């Protein structure tokens, strides 16, 4: 099988918008400063930030991928993993920062159905326009016109009505139908098979399958809907944090993705149902985060108190258990906290009664500086049983049983507030320290 | 049914570098799109207005009438012996062709960002379609101008329309080159610096006054003539009037210089546009 898409160490870097360079005046200022060899007045606090990379973000990080002719490749990953960026580069809407892609064959991208539809134009006029936008000539649309209209299920007498009179369902059906009859070798689509009613969705999936099997065309398909991925794809790629973390057969990858919680980071609650981590005497039920008024959240303002709830079930009344939370940032372990059991002398530890327990750990405001925090949980028997079969550690790596996002505060108290320029580089923690400033000498 | 075998397989290489400069083949491949974009703009304009294409006629007539009263009657500016109404109309229709293509091209990224963010096609197709739809407008207005010239002819003014009229398409092509060049340049700047778009509307007005739209070049003293040489539009307007009215001598030097500037600005505008079109989506 020949490769039709060869992606070689593809990267895409975005500038994070700390400084709004959106006026000509500011850019001009920076340019003049550069010419005069002065400090750029708009640079993100050059004195404080030592490394200039802090405001860059890699949406894709050295991706390599080979797609063979006739494959239907599903791309899955959580929001922000880089799937859409990859599709945008493949469909030439934006360009990569590094690396290259070689595409052999005519490519059609369907990031949206009915791109360029104009409400004032009739269905027929829009079919031609949309076809042309996707690179089809008027004569080839002409040949497919009957098929397109028939597939969309729109009555022939409605096709000469302006599409502003159509229902939204009719518009997406028509949009998909045009795409289905486009003349291409490779189709790239982003969630578009989830258009219309259930009946139309099935029809759409079957149509893509048919296109693939009849003329051996290649399809790249992004979706969050595991059902359609399972129905359609011959191969699946999992993207996480801008990297391809796994690729392989559809069933295996979908299982991997749905079972692995690390892809579902940023959820305020992790509740185990049947595969909960457990030993003979304890079973972990859930870990979740909320704020001090009880709202379950995953994003916290830096000035917020963060409450972590841990629920577990004691199955045997033979030991005491101590909960130990580990906090990670960028896979680096940065601090831990223990529950109140460690305040008791190790010799006097009492075993816990059978039952369901709920612990709440209150993390004071400003404990974390802005950024992502992964939390791992360890439940052990004080004074520290060496035998790990008696303790629960979840997860085994540093990926986090629970993840939080700490965001900068709009409030002024010890936070960024409305400070207009670049803020200091993100650190691990930003505790409130007592500061005293005195005027010592009036000269 | 026989399946035609494709002899040529398209290969696309995507890298961080800009596309090869001005891929004419690719634009030709999308000629149907250009045609349909023109048809769309025309139909939409037609459907959403009461008077439809009559606006194309009304606008230069009103403009010329106002200019005739203000500049002709009140300010008594010379018009090279041409009936003032005809003089102003000839200037106005050419200028409005230029300024409306400029304005629409300079907003090509901002007004098409929904389309551009979803699908690839050579972005230059949109400016080209803009130029063509403005040709249509010009054509309608030009026919009206000719009708007025005939009317004035039968009312005693002397005109000598001759073979030179065939040069008008060339003048239009030159004017389109200037509008594509400047328009693409402005489009590449204003998508990022939105404040400059405000400046442009105002700038076009100023530009009209420093071009011989409402006065003839013969009125300009030699002191300022160099300034007019730098403005490529002035020669196009002058030559347009020369072709229509033979009112002054043909200035070959000015024409060649203006042609040179037009080509330079055309190539420069396309070059910048080509650089910007690949990644403007990240900024807009």
Interface residues (C-beta under 8 A of the other chain):
Chain A: X14 X22 X23 X24 X25 X27 X88 X89 X90 X91 X92 X93 X94 X95 X96 X97 X98 X99 X100 X101 X102 X103 X104 X105 X106 X107 X109 X111 X112 X115 X116 X118 X120 X121 X125 X128 X129 X132 X133 X134 X135 X136 X137 X138
Chain B: X9 X10 X11 X12 X13 X14 X15 X16 X29 X30 X32 X33 X35 X36 X37 X39 X40 X43 X44 X47 X48 X115 X116 X117 X118 X119 X120 X121 X189 X192 X193 X194 X195 X196 X278 X279 X281 X282
